[in-house]
Each structure stands twice: as C-alpha cells, then as structure tokens.
Amino acid sequence: MINWSNTSNVAHTGVMTDRVLILGGRGRIGSSVAQDIANHTQAKITITGRTPETGSLPLAEREQYLSLDLVEVDKLREAIANSDLVVHCAGPFHYRDANVLKFCIEQGVNYIDVSDHRSFTSKALTYHEQAVAAGVTAVINTGIFPGISNSMVRQGVEQFDEAEKIKLFYLVAGSGGAGITVMRTTFLGLQHPFEAWIDGKWQEVKPYSERELVDFPHYQRNGVYWFDMPETFTLPYAFPSVKSVVTKFGSFPDYYNHLTWIAAHIFPKWLMQRNGMIEFLSHVSHTMTDFTNRFSGIGVAVRSEVTGKKNGSTGVYASTVLHDNAAVATGCGTGIVAQLILEGKLHKPGVLPVENALPTDLFTEVMDSRGIKIEHTFLKYPEQVMSPHGKDSAT
C-alpha cells in the first residue's frame, strides 16, 4: 500500500489543492514538466521513478517522490486514484501499452502524456469513446515536438480558407538537455520505414532520408531528414483539406546528422533492430553530446510552414520558435496543457492530440505567460518567395 498520509489535497487555508502524478518524473523531461507545473500552478506534485533512492532529487516544497514501476499494477492504480491529473513521461513510448491511460479513464482522472511515436498514439486513440463517456480529458503528444509544434500548425491552418500542405522542421542542438531515453527514441525511429501523407495518399518513406536544408533562428541553415513522428499520422486527420504533411528532424552540429544517416542507411537492418545495438548507439551518442554541449548548446528550434488559399490567393504562413534548452521547452509544452486542465479552461472529454484539444487563443495566452515568443511570417504568391530553404542531396 502507498502511504498517502502526507498527500492531503486540502491546504492550510481549507482550499482544495490539485494533485498531479508525474510518471517518470525523475528523468530530465519529467523533471522539466514538474518544474513548469510547479512554477505555474499551486498543485501538489508526486513524481515517480523505479528506484527508491531520493537523496539526489531536489524536491521542492510541493513535491514528493514515490517509488513506482509501471508493472506494479495495483500500486499504479492506487496512485492514479489519489490524483487529479496524471502526466505520463515514462518513455520511450515505442513499445508502451496504454494501460496508464486506461486506468485513468476507469477512475475518472484527467491524463496527459509526452508520447512521441505513432504506435503508442494509435493505441491511445482507441480509448477515445471510453474517455468521452467517462468525462476524462486526455491530451496526448504534448511537449515541444510533438506538442507546441502541433499548435503552431493549427494557428497556421486557421490563417487560410483552405490549408493544402503542412511542413514541420525540427532541430535539436547537442543532447537537447535530455537524457539517454531521448537518444533511444531517435535510434528506435530509424528501424522501419513509415507511412506519410503525401499528395493525398499514404506513401512509404524511409527514415532519415531526403535531406533538406532549412533556415532556423539562431542556428541558420542546417540539414533535416524525414523522421517518423505522431503528427505525421495525426495532422492529416485533424485538417482533412491538407494533401501533404512533411515532418523532418535534424541535429546541430550538422555532422551528427551524417552519423545518424549512416546508422539508418549503412548499418545492416538486422543489427539496428537489436536492443543491444540501440543501447550501444544511445550511450555513445549521449557521451559525445555531453562533450560537445559546451560548444553547441542544448537548444531547440521548430519551423512550421502551412501553405493554403486565402481569398483565392495562395501563400504560406511560417512560424518559428526557439528555446535554449530542449528539455525545458518540452516541460513547457506539457506544462501549459496541465495548467489549462487544472484551471478548468481545457475540458474536452476524449483522447485528443494537441492540435485537436488546444484552442489557439489559449495556446498563445499560456505561451506568452512563459515568455516564449513565436515569430510569424506570411508569404504571398507571386509577390514573395515561398520558402527560405532548399534541398541538398548529400548525406
């Protein structure tokens, strides 16, 4: 049994205090989420990890630690039952089941996650009707990308009478301030081809292919490549008029891209599909980026381009956002959703990706409150050139 004697949700003033459970809260992403929620709400936060050691955790006044492994089903159910909101940060999500979401729906507890793979997204979306019936708001794919990126797209789509094409470009410097789990996610994403919505039909795409040079704020021109993200899968359904959705990811410095390309295209497929190889590459990459972070920084940049028609004219609405710490930016992207749910401003029963759940006015409001500025440019044909990026056939 869990000792909840210190987790009363009634503060000394007699006012009810929200209780937030962050699964995987010891990692760099989870701790960034916890910090953002602590900064912008009065919630009492419980963070979990698989080990009992808590000495190294800088627990704040409204935070506590719970040793919990997701396979401990009874303990997990009890922890969820004693919460008002659950934030699932225990990745990687490639092979995760949706039991946490299922338990939240069964117990009427709102849910958020930082999932970043279509396999998990597909599993989660099957619980949509159950969440609607239970009155549970479950927002999936939150963070920086997916997450803030999806809301940037929604804002772009809303500028047109009819949106036709979506392009999302992501760039992470060094390790991005994240831990080994994010490295695993990157290499797991190289294992298999995936389907992308191109020219009005689903087409198979090879991971880390079709290098493109894109201008990002601060980082200038850098290579990006096709990468399987849940928004590749969800955005075509959110915006049915769109005929193509492109999602490309790259690293800074650019030489990391070439090393990743080699892993995707030169290493034998059977080798890349072994867990041991994924672990080896993840640890080597993490060691390398820990060294180069001092030169590259650990920031993130996102560029969204939505092409569409407005009053009969075709144009593109481009949005860019820059943050000096990718892990902190992820915490903000998840924290804004948590804040709005806890404040009662976001109540949409069902299982919804960010672009379906978060209205643009609320998105801009909470982003402004965190001092995160999104730059916008509207380029109209034929007076202006559409896109400031080009293609490069090099690896």
C-alpha positions in Angstrom: 0.0 0.0 0.0 1.1 3.6 -0.6 1.4 5.9 2.3 -0.7 8.9 1.3 -0.7 10.4 4.8 1.2 13.4 3.6 -0.7 14.0 0.4 -3.9 15.6 1.6 -5.3 17.9 -1.1 -6.6 20.4 1.4 -4.2 23.2 2.1 -4.0 25.0 5.4 -6.4 27.7 4.1 -9.0 25.0 3.5 -8.8 25.4 -0.3 -8.7 22.3 -2.3 -5.2 21.7 -3.9 -4.9 19.8 -7.1 -2.8 16.6 -7.0 -0.6 15.9 -10.0 1.1 12.5 -10.5 4.1 12.6 -12.9 5.1 9.1 -14.0 8.8 9.0 -15.0 9.4 12.3 -13.2 13.0 11.6 -12.3 14.1 11.9 -15.9 15.2 15.2 -17.5 11.9 15.5 -19.4 9.8 14.5 -16.4 11.6 16.9 -14.1 11.2 19.7 -16.6 7.5 19.0 -16.7 7.3 19.0 -12.9 9.2 22.3 -12.7 6.9 24.0 -15.2 3.7 22.8 -13.4 5.2 23.9 -10.0 6.0 27.4 -11.5 2.6 28.0 -13.0 0.1 26.2 -10.7 -0.4 25.6 -6.9 -0.7 21.8 -7.5 0.9 19.3 -5.2 3.2 17.1 -7.3 4.2 13.5 -6.9 7.0 12.3 -9.1 7.7 8.7 -9.6 10.7 6.6 -10.5 11.6 2.9 -10.5 14.2 3.1 -7.7 13.7 4.1 -4.1 16.7 6.4 -3.8 15.6 10.0 -3.4 18.7 11.7 -1.9 19.7 13.2 -5.3 16.3 14.6 -6.0 15.9 18.4 -5.4 12.3 18.1 -4.2 10.5 21.4 -3.8 8.0 22.2 -1.0 5.0 21.0 -3.0 6.8 17.9 -4.4 7.2 14.4 -3.1 8.7 11.2 -4.5 7.1 7.8 -5.0 9.0 4.6 -6.0 6.8 3.0 -8.6 7.3 0.7 -11.6 4.6 0.7 -14.2 4.4 -3.1 -13.9 3.2 -2.7 -10.3 -0.4 -2.5 -11.5 -2.1 -2.3 -8.1 0.3 0.3 -6.8 -0.2 2.2 -10.1 -4.0 2.1 -9.9 -3.8 3.4 -6.3 -1.5 6.3 -7.2 -3.8 7.3 -10.1 -6.9 7.1 -7.9 -5.3 9.6 -5.5 -4.6 12.1 -8.2 -6.5 14.8 -10.1 -4.2 14.7 -13.2 -1.7 12.1 -14.4 1.2 13.1 -16.6 2.9 10.1 -18.4 6.6 10.9 -19.0 7.9 7.3 -18.8 9.2 6.7 -22.3 10.4 5.6 -24.7 6.8 5.1 -26.0 7.6 2.9 -29.0 6.6 -0.3 -27.1 4.5 1.1 -24.3 0.9 -0.1 -23.8 -1.9 2.3 -23.0 -2.6 0.9 -19.5 -1.9 4.2 -17.7 -4.5 5.9 -19.9 -6.9 3.0 -19.4 -6.6 3.2 -15.6 -7.1 7.0 -15.7 -10.3 6.6 -17.7 -11.6 3.9 -15.4 -11.0 6.1 -12.4 -12.2 9.4 -13.9 -8.7 11.1 -13.8 -7.6 13.5 -16.4 -4.4 12.5 -18.4 -1.5 14.0 -20.4 1.5 12.3 -21.9 4.7 13.2 -23.8 4.3 10.3 -26.2 6.3 10.7 -29.4 5.6 7.6 -31.6 2.6 6.7 -33.8 2.4 3.1 -32.4 1.5 4.5 -28.9 -0.7 7.2 -30.4 -2.7 4.6 -32.3 -3.2 2.6 -29.1 -4.2 5.6 -27.1 -6.7 6.8 -29.7 -8.7 3.6 -29.4 -9.8 4.7 -25.9 -11.4 7.9 -27.2 -15.0 6.9 -26.8 -14.4 5.5 -23.3 -12.8 8.8 -22.3 -15.7 10.7 -23.7 -18.2 8.5 -21.7 -16.1 8.9 -18.5 -15.8 12.7 -19.0 -12.0 12.4 -18.9 -9.8 14.9 -20.8 -6.8 13.0 -22.2 -4.3 15.0 -24.2 -1.6 13.1 -25.9 1.6 14.0 -27.8 2.4 17.1 -25.6 5.9 18.7 -25.3 7.9 20.7 -27.9 7.6 18.3 -30.9 5.1 16.9 -30.9 3.2 19.5 -28.8 4.0 23.2 -29.3 4.8 22.3 -33.0 1.2 21.0 -33.5 -0.3 24.1 -32.0 1.9 26.2 -34.3 0.4 24.3 -37.2 -3.1 24.8 -36.0 -2.5 28.5 -35.8 -1.2 28.5 -39.4 -4.1 26.5 -40.7 -6.5 29.0 -39.2 -5.0 31.7 -41.4 -6.4 30.2 -44.6 -9.8 29.4 -46.1 -8.3 26.1 -47.1 -4.9 24.6 -46.0 -3.2 22.5 -48.5 0.3 21.5 -47.2 2.0 21.3 -43.8 5.8 21.2 -43.3 7.3 20.8 -39.9 11.1 21.1 -39.3 12.8 20.3 -36.0 16.4 21.0 -34.9 18.0 19.9 -31.6 21.4 21.1 -30.5 23.6 18.6 -28.9 21.7 16.5 -26.4 18.9 19.0 -26.1 19.4 18.8 -22.3 17.6 15.4 -22.4 18.7 12.1 -21.1 19.5 8.7 -22.6 15.8 7.9 -23.2 15.6 10.6 -25.9 18.7 9.0 -27.6 17.0 5.7 -27.6 13.9 7.3 -29.2 16.0 8.7 -32.0 17.6 5.3 -32.9 14.4 3.4 -32.5 12.9 5.7 -35.1 15.5 4.5 -37.6 14.4 0.9 -37.6 11.5 0.8 -40.0 10.0 2.7 -43.0 6.8 4.5 -42.2 3.8 6.0 -44.0 3.4 9.7 -44.6 0.5 11.6 -46.1 1.9 12.9 -49.5 -0.1 14.2 -52.4 -3.4 13.0 -50.9 -2.3 9.4 -50.2 -0.3 7.4 -47.7 3.2 6.6 -49.1 6.1 4.7 -47.6 9.0 6.8 -46.5 12.5 5.7 -45.4 13.6 7.2 -42.1 16.4 9.8 -42.2 16.0 10.3 -46.0 15.6 13.2 -48.4 17.9 15.7 -46.6 16.7 19.3 -46.8 18.5 22.5 -45.8 16.3 24.7 -43.7 17.0 28.1 -42.1 16.3 28.1 -38.4 16.5 31.0 -36.0 20.0 31.2 -34.3 21.2 28.0 -36.0 20.9 29.3 -39.5 21.0 26.7 -42.3 21.0 23.1 -41.2 20.1 19.7 -42.6 16.9 17.9 -41.7 15.5 14.5 -42.7 12.3 12.5 -42.7 11.5 11.2 -39.3 8.5 9.3 -38.0 6.5 11.4 -35.6 3.0 11.1 -34.4 2.0 14.3 -36.0 2.8 12.7 -39.4 -0.1 10.5 -38.6 -2.5 12.8 -36.7 -2.3 16.1 -38.6 -3.9 14.7 -41.8 -7.0 13.7 -39.8 -7.1 16.9 -37.8 -7.0 19.0 -41.1 -8.7 16.9 -43.8 -8.1 19.5 -46.6 -4.4 19.1 -46.3 -2.8 17.0 -49.1 0.7 16.6 -47.7 2.3 16.5 -44.2 6.1 16.6 -44.0 7.9 16.1 -40.7 11.7 16.4 -40.8 14.2 16.3 -37.9 17.9 17.3 -37.7 20.7 17.7 -35.2 23.2 20.5 -34.6 26.1 20.5 -35.3 25.3 19.0 -38.7 27.9 16.3 -38.5 25.7 14.4 -36.1 23.2 14.2 -38.9 25.7 12.4 -41.1 26.4 9.9 -38.3 22.7 9.2 -37.8 22.3 8.8 -41.6 25.0 6.2 -41.6 23.1 4.3 -38.8 19.9 4.5 -40.8 21.2 3.5 -44.2 24.6 1.8 -43.9 24.3 -0.4 -40.8 22.5 -3.7 -41.5 18.8 -3.6 -40.7 19.0 -6.7 -38.5 21.7 -5.0 -36.5 19.7 -1.8 -36.0 16.7 -3.8 -34.8 18.7 -5.4 -31.9 18.1 -3.9 -28.5 21.8 -4.2 -27.7 22.7 -2.1 -30.7 20.2 0.6 -29.8 21.6 0.7 -26.3 25.2 0.9 -27.6 24.4 3.8 -30.0 22.4 5.6 -27.4 25.1 5.6 -24.8 27.8 6.5 -27.3 25.7 9.4 -28.7 24.9 10.6 -25.2 28.6 10.6 -24.3 29.5 12.5 -27.4 26.8 15.2 -27.0 27.7 15.6 -23.3 31.1 16.6 -24.5 30.0 18.9 -27.4 27.1 20.5 -25.5 29.6 23.2 -24.3 30.1 24.2 -27.9 26.7 23.5 -29.5 24.4 24.4 -26.7 21.3 22.3 -25.9 18.6 24.3 -27.6 15.8 23.5 -29.9 14.2 25.3 -32.9 10.9 24.5 -34.7 9.7 25.8 -38.0 6.2 25.3 -39.2 5.1 26.1 -42.8 1.4 25.9 -43.8 0.6 26.5 -47.4 -3.0 27.4 -48.3 -5.5 29.6 -50.0 -6.9 32.8 -48.7 -9.4 34.9 -50.7 -8.4 33.0 -53.8 -4.6 33.6 -53.4 -2.0 31.0 -52.4 0.5 31.7 -49.7 2.4 30.2 -46.8 2.2 31.0 -43.1 5.6 30.3 -41.5 6.1 30.2 -37.7 9.3 29.7 -35.8 10.1 29.2 -32.1 13.5 29.0 -30.4 14.4 27.8 -26.9 17.9 27.4 -25.4 17.0 24.1 -23.7 15.0 21.5 -25.5 14.2 19.6 -22.3 12.8 22.7 -20.6 10.9 23.6 -23.8 9.3 20.1 -23.6 8.4 20.8 -20.0 6.7 24.0 -21.0 4.8 22.3 -23.8 3.4 19.7 -21.4 3.0 22.2 -18.5 0.8 24.6 -20.5 -1.7 21.7 -21.1 -1.5 20.7 -17.4 -2.1 24.3 -16.3 -5.1 24.7 -18.5 -6.7 21.5 -17.4 -6.1 22.2 -13.7 -7.6 25.7 -14.1 -10.7 24.3 -15.8 -10.0 26.2 -19.0 -9.4 23.0 -21.1 -12.1 20.4 -20.7 -12.6 18.3 -23.8 -13.5 14.7 -22.9 -11.9 12.2 -25.2 -8.4 11.2 -26.2 -7.1 14.0 -28.4 -3.7 15.1 -29.9 -2.7 18.6 -29.0 -3.9 20.1 -32.3 -7.4 18.8 -31.6 -7.5 19.7 -28.0 -5.9 23.1 -27.5 -7.6 26.3 -29.0 -5.2 28.8 -30.4 -6.3 31.6 -28.1 -5.4 29.5 -25.0 -2.2 28.4 -26.6 -1.0 31.9 -27.2 -2.1 33.0 -23.8 0.0 30.4 -21.9 3.0 30.7 -24.2 3.1 34.5 -23.6 2.9 33.8 -19.8 6.1 31.8 -20.1 7.9 34.4 -22.3 8.1 32.0 -25.2 7.8 34.1 -28.4 6.7 32.6 -31.7 7.7 34.5 -34.8 5.3 34.6 -37.7 5.7 35.5 -41.4 3.0 35.4 -44.1 4.4 35.0 -47.6 2.0 35.5 -50.5 2.4 34.3 -54.1 3.6 35.6 -56.5 4.9 38.7 -54.8 7.2 36.9 -52.4 9.3 33.8 -52.5 7.5 31.0 -50.5 10.2 29.2 -48.6 13.7 30.1 -47.4 15.1 26.6 -47.6 16.4 24.4 -50.3 17.3 20.8 -50.9 20.7 19.1 -50.7 21.3 15.5 -51.9 24.3 15.0 -49.6 24.0 12.7 -46.7 
